[in-house]
């Protein structure tokens, strides 16, 4: 994990930050988005089939995390203009207004 203060707009960096901040505290916005993504995954036959074929718990956890973060990044990219990491927090920016997405406790 390498969390540094930065601003960015690309999905690749956002995916890296979602992974890094995944150990942090999600905002209510992220929590509600994840609930919707989980519902979507539960109804996705291809995902459920592939998930059921995996026998290793770590592989299942990795698949879930990757799918969740991919879908979360896609939705965030559509909803916001850019993103910023500042003071161990991940923000989304739209029209100059920052929305908190995650907080890391680095103590």
C-alpha positions in Angstrom: 0.0 0.0 0.0 1.3 3.4 -0.9 -1.2 6.2 -0.1 0.1 9.6 -1.0 -1.6 12.9 -1.5 -2.7 13.2 -5.1 -5.4 14.2 -7.5 -6.4 11.9 -10.4 -9.2 11.2 -12.9 -8.4 7.8 -14.3 -10.0 4.5 -13.4 -6.8 2.6 -13.0 -5.6 4.8 -10.2 -9.0 4.8 -8.6 -9.0 1.0 -8.6 -5.6 1.1 -6.8 -6.9 3.5 -4.3 -10.1 1.5 -3.7 -7.9 -1.5 -3.0 -5.7 0.5 -0.6 -8.5 2.2 1.2 -10.5 -1.1 1.4 -8.9 -1.6 4.8 -10.2 1.8 5.9 -13.6 3.2 7.0 -16.0 3.6 4.1 -18.4 6.5 4.0 -22.2 6.0 4.0 -22.1 6.7 0.2 -19.7 3.8 -0.3 -21.6 1.5 2.0 -24.9 2.1 0.1 -23.1 1.6 -3.3 -21.6 -1.7 -2.1 -25.0 -2.9 -0.9 -26.4 -2.3 -4.4 -23.3 -4.0 -6.0 -23.8 -7.0 -3.8 -27.4 -7.3 -4.9 -26.3 -7.0 -8.5 -23.7 -9.8 -8.0 -26.3 -12.0 -6.3 -28.4 -11.8 -9.5 -25.5 -12.3 -11.9 -25.6 -15.9 -13.1 -22.1 -15.9 -14.7 -20.5 -14.5 -11.5 -22.4 -16.9 -9.2 -21.3 -19.8 -11.5 -17.7 -18.9 -11.5 -17.7 -18.1 -7.8 -19.2 -21.6 -7.0 -16.5 -23.2 -9.1 -13.8 -21.8 -6.9 -12.9 -24.1 -4.0 -10.4 -21.9 -2.2 -11.8 -19.3 0.2 -9.0 -16.9 -0.6 -9.8 -17.1 -4.3 -13.5 -16.5 -3.6 -12.6 -13.5 -1.5 -10.3 -12.1 -4.1 -12.9 -12.6 -6.9 -15.5 -10.8 -4.8 -13.2 -7.9 -4.0 -12.1 -7.5 -7.6 -15.7 -7.5 -8.9 -16.9 -5.1 -6.2 -14.1 -2.7 -6.8 -14.4 -2.8 -10.6 -18.1 -2.0 -10.4 -17.6 0.6 -7.7 -14.9 2.3 -9.8 -17.2 2.4 -12.8 -20.0 4.0 -10.9 -17.7 6.5 -9.2 -16.1 7.5 -12.5 -19.6 8.1 -14.0 -20.8 10.1 -10.9 -17.7 12.3 -10.2 -15.2 14.4 -12.2 -12.0 13.5 -10.3 -10.7 12.1 -7.1 -8.2 13.2 -4.4 -6.2 11.6 -1.7 -5.5 14.0 1.1 -4.6 13.4 4.8 -5.3 9.7 4.6 -8.8 10.3 3.1 -10.1 9.5 -0.3 -12.5 12.1 -1.8 -14.6 12.3 -4.9 -14.9 15.7 -6.6 -17.8 17.0 -8.6 -18.2 20.7 -9.6 -15.5 21.6 -7.1 -17.3 20.0 -4.2 -15.5 17.2 -2.3 -17.4 14.1 -1.1 -15.6 11.8 1.4 -15.4 8.2 0.2 -13.0 6.5 2.7 -10.8 7.3 5.7 -7.7 5.5 6.8 -6.6 5.4 10.4 -2.8 5.3 10.1 -2.2 5.3 13.9 
